[in-house]
């Protein structure tokens, strides 16, 4: 677009449309960024909660394994 074309009504109208389009695209990207940020926060929270749950399950597993080991030792003693 030349300088003459820029300053006639059509050129200004085109420029206004392009600016409006850019503004709309920017707003959509900003909204999408916020949605994604919220989703990431949710996923991080879920991940943290699952990690804590896994630690708890690991502890329970160890307790159960110790109890099974003790039972097996008692059974071995009975058989001897």
LUMLUM-669286 format. One record per atom (N, C-alpha, C): residue number from 1; residue in one letter; atom name; x, y, z. Coordinates in steps of 0.02 Angstrom, whole numbers. Each point is the difference from the previous one (the first is absolute). Layout:
// residues N
n:NUM | res:a | atom:CA | u:X | v:Y | w:Z;
...
***
This chain:
// residues 80
n:1 | res:x | atom:N | u:43 | v:-59 | w:0;
n:1 | res:x | atom:CA | u:-43 | v:59 | w:0;
n:1 | res:x | atom:C | u:45 | v:62 | w:0;
n:2 | res:x | atom:N | u:-12 | v:45 | w:-47;
n:2 | res:x | atom:CA | u:40 | v:61 | w:-6;
n:2 | res:x | atom:C | u:-27 | v:51 | w:50;
n:3 | res:x | atom:N | u:39 | v:53 | w:8;
n:3 | res:x | atom:CA | u:-22 | v:54 | w:45;
n:3 | res:x | atom:C | u:-65 | v:32 | w:-24;
n:4 | res:x | atom:N | u:-6 | v:9 | w:-67;
n:4 | res:x | atom:CA | u:-62 | v:28 | w:-27;
n:4 | res:x | atom:C | u:-59 | v:-46 | w:15;
n:5 | res:x | atom:N | u:11 | v:-65 | w:-10;
n:5 | res:x | atom:CA | u:-53 | v:-49 | w:12;
n:5 | res:x | atom:C | u:-19 | v:-4 | w:73;
n:6 | res:x | atom:N | u:49 | v:12 | w:43;
n:6 | res:x | atom:CA | u:-11 | v:-4 | w:72;
n:6 | res:x | atom:C | u:-47 | v:55 | w:23;
n:7 | res:x | atom:N | u:6 | v:59 | w:-30;
n:7 | res:x | atom:CA | u:-39 | v:57 | w:25;
n:7 | res:x | atom:C | u:-67 | v:11 | w:-35;
n:8 | res:x | atom:N | u:-17 | v:-42 | w:-49;
n:8 | res:x | atom:CA | u:-67 | v:8 | w:-28;
n:8 | res:x | atom:C | u:-49 | v:-40 | w:43;
n:9 | res:x | atom:N | u:-64 | v:7 | w:-11;
n:9 | res:x | atom:CA | u:-50 | v:-32 | w:42;
n:9 | res:x | atom:C | u:6 | v:-75 | w:0;
n:10 | res:x | atom:N | u:13 | v:-30 | w:-58;
n:10 | res:x | atom:CA | u:6 | v:-73 | w:-4;
n:10 | res:x | atom:C | u:61 | v:-24 | w:40;
n:11 | res:x | atom:N | u:55 | v:36 | w:-7;
n:11 | res:x | atom:CA | u:62 | v:-19 | w:35;
n:11 | res:x | atom:C | u:-9 | v:3 | w:76;
n:12 | res:x | atom:N | u:-31 | v:53 | w:23;
n:12 | res:x | atom:CA | u:-11 | v:7 | w:72;
n:12 | res:x | atom:C | u:-49 | v:-53 | w:25;
n:13 | res:x | atom:N | u:-51 | v:-12 | w:-40;
n:13 | res:x | atom:CA | u:-48 | v:-52 | w:18;
n:13 | res:x | atom:C | u:33 | v:-68 | w:5;
n:14 | res:x | atom:N | u:43 | v:-15 | w:-48;
n:14 | res:x | atom:CA | u:36 | v:-64 | w:1;
n:14 | res:x | atom:C | u:44 | v:-5 | w:62;
n:15 | res:x | atom:N | u:34 | v:54 | w:14;
n:15 | res:x | atom:CA | u:45 | v:3 | w:58;
n:15 | res:x | atom:C | u:-40 | v:-10 | w:64;
n:16 | res:x | atom:N | u:-57 | v:33 | w:5;
n:16 | res:x | atom:CA | u:-43 | v:-8 | w:59;
n:16 | res:x | atom:C | u:-22 | v:-72 | w:8;
n:17 | res:x | atom:N | u:-19 | v:-32 | w:-56;
n:17 | res:x | atom:CA | u:-21 | v:-70 | w:3;
n:17 | res:x | atom:C | u:57 | v:-45 | w:24;
n:18 | res:x | atom:N | u:60 | v:13 | w:-25;
n:18 | res:x | atom:CA | u:58 | v:-41 | w:20;
n:18 | res:x | atom:C | u:15 | v:10 | w:74;
n:19 | res:x | atom:N | u:-4 | v:62 | w:23;
n:19 | res:x | atom:CA | u:12 | v:13 | w:71;
n:19 | res:x | atom:C | u:-53 | v:-34 | w:43;
n:20 | res:x | atom:N | u:-63 | v:5 | w:-20;
n:20 | res:x | atom:CA | u:-54 | v:-33 | w:37;
n:20 | res:x | atom:C | u:11 | v:-76 | w:1;
n:21 | res:x | atom:N | u:20 | v:-27 | w:-56;
n:21 | res:x | atom:CA | u:14 | v:-72 | w:-3;
n:21 | res:x | atom:C | u:57 | v:-19 | w:47;
n:22 | res:x | atom:N | u:52 | v:40 | w:0;
n:22 | res:x | atom:CA | u:56 | v:-12 | w:46;
n:22 | res:x | atom:C | u:-21 | v:5 | w:73;
n:23 | res:x | atom:N | u:-41 | v:48 | w:15;
n:23 | res:x | atom:CA | u:-25 | v:9 | w:69;
n:23 | res:x | atom:C | u:-42 | v:-61 | w:20;
n:24 | res:x | atom:N | u:-44 | v:-23 | w:-45;
n:24 | res:x | atom:CA | u:-42 | v:-58 | w:15;
n:24 | res:x | atom:C | u:43 | v:-62 | w:10;
n:25 | res:x | atom:N | u:49 | v:-10 | w:-44;
n:25 | res:x | atom:CA | u:46 | v:-57 | w:6;
n:25 | res:x | atom:C | u:37 | v:3 | w:66;
n:26 | res:x | atom:N | u:23 | v:60 | w:19;
n:26 | res:x | atom:CA | u:36 | v:8 | w:64;
n:26 | res:x | atom:C | u:-45 | v:-18 | w:58;
n:27 | res:x | atom:N | u:-63 | v:24 | w:-1;
n:27 | res:x | atom:CA | u:-46 | v:-16 | w:55;
n:27 | res:x | atom:C | u:-12 | v:-75 | w:4;
n:28 | res:x | atom:N | u:-9 | v:-33 | w:-57;
n:28 | res:x | atom:CA | u:-11 | v:-72 | w:-1;
n:28 | res:x | atom:C | u:61 | v:-38 | w:28;
n:29 | res:x | atom:N | u:59 | v:23 | w:-20;
n:29 | res:x | atom:CA | u:61 | v:-32 | w:25;
n:29 | res:x | atom:C | u:8 | v:10 | w:75;
n:30 | res:x | atom:N | u:-18 | v:60 | w:23;
n:30 | res:x | atom:CA | u:4 | v:16 | w:72;
n:30 | res:x | atom:C | u:-49 | v:-44 | w:39;
n:31 | res:x | atom:N | u:-60 | v:-8 | w:-26;
n:31 | res:x | atom:CA | u:-50 | v:-44 | w:32;
n:31 | res:x | atom:C | u:24 | v:-72 | w:1;
n:32 | res:x | atom:N | u:27 | v:-23 | w:-55;
n:32 | res:x | atom:CA | u:25 | v:-69 | w:-5;
n:32 | res:x | atom:C | u:58 | v:-10 | w:49;
n:33 | res:x | atom:N | u:43 | v:49 | w:6;
n:33 | res:x | atom:CA | u:56 | v:-4 | w:48;
n:33 | res:x | atom:C | u:-27 | v:-8 | w:71;
n:34 | res:x | atom:N | u:-51 | v:37 | w:17;
n:34 | res:x | atom:CA | u:-30 | v:-4 | w:67;
n:34 | res:x | atom:C | u:-31 | v:-69 | w:11;
n:35 | res:x | atom:N | u:-37 | v:-25 | w:-50;
n:35 | res:x | atom:CA | u:-29 | v:-67 | w:6;
n:35 | res:x | atom:C | u:54 | v:-53 | w:10;
n:36 | res:x | atom:N | u:54 | v:7 | w:-39;
n:36 | res:x | atom:CA | u:55 | v:-49 | w:6;
n:36 | res:x | atom:C | u:35 | v:6 | w:67;
n:37 | res:x | atom:N | u:9 | v:61 | w:24;
n:37 | res:x | atom:CA | u:32 | v:10 | w:66;
n:37 | res:x | atom:C | u:-41 | v:-33 | w:55;
n:38 | res:x | atom:N | u:-66 | v:10 | w:-4;
n:38 | res:x | atom:CA | u:-45 | v:-31 | w:49;
n:38 | res:x | atom:C | u:4 | v:-76 | w:-5;
n:39 | res:x | atom:N | u:2 | v:-26 | w:-60;
n:39 | res:x | atom:CA | u:3 | v:-73 | w:-10;
n:39 | res:x | atom:C | u:66 | v:-27 | w:28;
n:40 | res:x | atom:N | u:55 | v:35 | w:-12;
n:40 | res:x | atom:CA | u:65 | v:-21 | w:26;
n:40 | res:x | atom:C | u:-1 | v:-1 | w:76;
n:41 | res:x | atom:N | u:-28 | v:51 | w:30;
n:41 | res:x | atom:CA | u:-5 | v:2 | w:73;
n:41 | res:x | atom:C | u:-40 | v:-59 | w:27;
n:42 | res:x | atom:N | u:-55 | v:-16 | w:-34;
n:42 | res:x | atom:CA | u:-42 | v:-56 | w:20;
n:42 | res:x | atom:C | u:39 | v:-66 | w:-5;
n:43 | res:x | atom:N | u:35 | v:-8 | w:-56;
n:43 | res:x | atom:CA | u:39 | v:-61 | w:-11;
n:43 | res:x | atom:C | u:57 | v:-6 | w:50;
n:44 | res:x | atom:N | u:32 | v:56 | w:16;
n:44 | res:x | atom:CA | u:54 | v:-2 | w:50;
n:44 | res:x | atom:C | u:-27 | v:-20 | w:68;
n:45 | res:x | atom:N | u:-58 | v:26 | w:18;
n:45 | res:x | atom:CA | u:-31 | v:-18 | w:64;
n:45 | res:x | atom:C | u:-17 | v:-74 | w:1;
n:46 | res:x | atom:N | u:-31 | v:-24 | w:-54;
n:46 | res:x | atom:CA | u:-17 | v:-71 | w:-4;
n:46 | res:x | atom:C | u:63 | v:-43 | w:3;
n:47 | res:x | atom:N | u:53 | v:20 | w:-33;
n:47 | res:x | atom:CA | u:63 | v:-36 | w:0;
n:47 | res:x | atom:C | u:29 | v:-4 | w:71;
n:48 | res:x | atom:N | u:-2 | v:56 | w:35;
n:48 | res:x | atom:CA | u:25 | v:3 | w:68;
n:48 | res:x | atom:C | u:-41 | v:-46 | w:46;
n:49 | res:x | atom:N | u:-66 | v:2 | w:-8;
n:49 | res:x | atom:CA | u:-44 | v:-43 | w:40;
n:49 | res:x | atom:C | u:12 | v:-74 | w:-15;
n:50 | res:x | atom:N | u:9 | v:-16 | w:-63;
n:50 | res:x | atom:CA | u:14 | v:-70 | w:-18;
n:50 | res:x | atom:C | u:67 | v:-23 | w:28;
n:51 | res:x | atom:N | u:49 | v:45 | w:-1;
n:51 | res:x | atom:CA | u:66 | v:-16 | w:29;
n:51 | res:x | atom:C | u:-6 | v:-15 | w:74;
n:52 | res:x | atom:N | u:-39 | v:40 | w:36;
n:52 | res:x | atom:CA | u:-10 | v:-11 | w:71;
n:52 | res:x | atom:C | u:-37 | v:-66 | w:12;
n:53 | res:x | atom:N | u:-49 | v:-14 | w:-42;
n:53 | res:x | atom:CA | u:-38 | v:-62 | w:5;
n:53 | res:x | atom:C | u:46 | v:-60 | w:-12;
n:54 | res:x | atom:N | u:44 | v:6 | w:-49;
n:54 | res:x | atom:CA | u:47 | v:-54 | w:-15;
n:54 | res:x | atom:C | u:48 | v:-12 | w:59;
n:55 | res:x | atom:N | u:22 | v:53 | w:32;
n:55 | res:x | atom:CA | u:43 | v:-8 | w:59;
n:55 | res:x | atom:C | u:-37 | v:-38 | w:54;
n:56 | res:x | atom:N | u:-63 | v:19 | w:10;
n:56 | res:x | atom:CA | u:-41 | v:-34 | w:50;
n:56 | res:x | atom:C | u:-10 | v:-74 | w:-16;
n:57 | res:x | atom:N | u:-13 | v:-14 | w:-63;
n:57 | res:x | atom:CA | u:-8 | v:-69 | w:-21;
n:57 | res:x | atom:C | u:65 | v:-40 | w:8;
n:58 | res:x | atom:N | u:56 | v:32 | w:-14;
n:58 | res:x | atom:CA | u:65 | v:-33 | w:9;
n:58 | res:x | atom:C | u:10 | v:-18 | w:73;
n:59 | res:x | atom:N | u:-18 | v:45 | w:44;
n:59 | res:x | atom:CA | u:5 | v:-14 | w:72;
n:59 | res:x | atom:C | u:-45 | v:-57 | w:20;
n:60 | res:x | atom:N | u:-62 | v:0 | w:-25;
n:60 | res:x | atom:CA | u:-46 | v:-55 | w:15;
n:60 | res:x | atom:C | u:27 | v:-66 | w:-26;
n:61 | res:x | atom:N | u:28 | v:2 | w:-59;
n:61 | res:x | atom:CA | u:29 | v:-61 | w:-31;
n:61 | res:x | atom:C | u:56 | v:-28 | w:44;
n:62 | res:x | atom:N | u:42 | v:44 | w:25;
n:62 | res:x | atom:CA | u:55 | v:-22 | w:43;
n:62 | res:x | atom:C | u:-26 | v:-32 | w:64;
n:63 | res:x | atom:N | u:-52 | v:30 | w:29;
n:63 | res:x | atom:CA | u:-30 | v:-28 | w:61;
n:63 | res:x | atom:C | u:-28 | v:-70 | w:-15;
n:64 | res:x | atom:N | u:-37 | v:-6 | w:-54;
n:64 | res:x | atom:CA | u:-28 | v:-65 | w:-19;
n:64 | res:x | atom:C | u:55 | v:-52 | w:-13;
n:65 | res:x | atom:N | u:53 | v:20 | w:-35;
n:65 | res:x | atom:CA | u:55 | v:-46 | w:-14;
n:65 | res:x | atom:C | u:33 | v:-23 | w:66;
n:66 | res:x | atom:N | u:8 | v:45 | w:48;
n:66 | res:x | atom:CA | u:28 | v:-19 | w:65;
n:66 | res:x | atom:C | u:-45 | v:-50 | w:35;
n:67 | res:x | atom:N | u:-66 | v:12 | w:-2;
n:67 | res:x | atom:CA | u:-47 | v:-46 | w:33;
n:67 | res:x | atom:C | u:2 | v:-69 | w:-34;
n:68 | res:x | atom:N | u:2 | v:-1 | w:-66;
n:68 | res:x | atom:CA | u:4 | v:-64 | w:-36;
n:68 | res:x | atom:C | u:65 | v:-36 | w:17;
n:69 | res:x | atom:N | u:54 | v:38 | w:3;
n:69 | res:x | atom:CA | u:65 | v:-30 | w:18;
n:69 | res:x | atom:C | u:-3 | v:-31 | w:70;
n:70 | res:x | atom:N | u:-30 | v:35 | w:47;
n:70 | res:x | atom:CA | u:-7 | v:-25 | w:69;
n:70 | res:x | atom:C | u:-43 | v:-63 | w:1;
n:71 | res:x | atom:N | u:-54 | v:0 | w:-38;
n:71 | res:x | atom:CA | u:-44 | v:-59 | w:-3;
n:71 | res:x | atom:C | u:39 | v:-59 | w:-29;
n:72 | res:x | atom:N | u:38 | v:10 | w:-54;
n:72 | res:x | atom:CA | u:39 | v:-53 | w:-31;
n:72 | res:x | atom:C | u:53 | v:-28 | w:49;
n:73 | res:x | atom:N | u:31 | v:45 | w:38;
n:73 | res:x | atom:CA | u:49 | v:-22 | w:50;
n:73 | res:x | atom:C | u:-33 | v:-44 | w:53;
n:74 | res:x | atom:N | u:-60 | v:20 | w:22;
n:74 | res:x | atom:CA | u:-37 | v:-40 | w:50;
n:74 | res:x | atom:C | u:-18 | v:-68 | w:-29;
n:75 | res:x | atom:N | u:-21 | v:-2 | w:-62;
n:75 | res:x | atom:CA | u:-18 | v:-63 | w:-32;
n:75 | res:x | atom:C | u:62 | v:-45 | w:-6;
n:76 | res:x | atom:N | u:56 | v:29 | w:-17;
n:76 | res:x | atom:CA | u:63 | v:-39 | w:-5;
n:76 | res:x | atom:C | u:18 | v:-30 | w:67;
n:77 | res:x | atom:N | u:-7 | v:38 | w:53;
n:77 | res:x | atom:CA | u:16 | v:-24 | w:67;
n:77 | res:x | atom:C | u:-46 | v:-59 | w:21;
n:78 | res:x | atom:N | u:-61 | v:5 | w:-20;
n:78 | res:x | atom:CA | u:-49 | v:-53 | w:17;
n:78 | res:x | atom:C | u:19 | v:-64 | w:-37;
n:79 | res:x | atom:N | u:22 | v:6 | w:-62;
n:79 | res:x | atom:CA | u:16 | v:-58 | w:-41;
n:79 | res:x | atom:C | u:65 | v:-34 | w:22;
n:80 | res:x | atom:N | u:44 | v:36 | w:32;
n:80 | res:x | atom:CA | u:66 | v:-28 | w:20;
n:80 | res:x | atom:C | u:-5 | v:-39 | w:61;
***
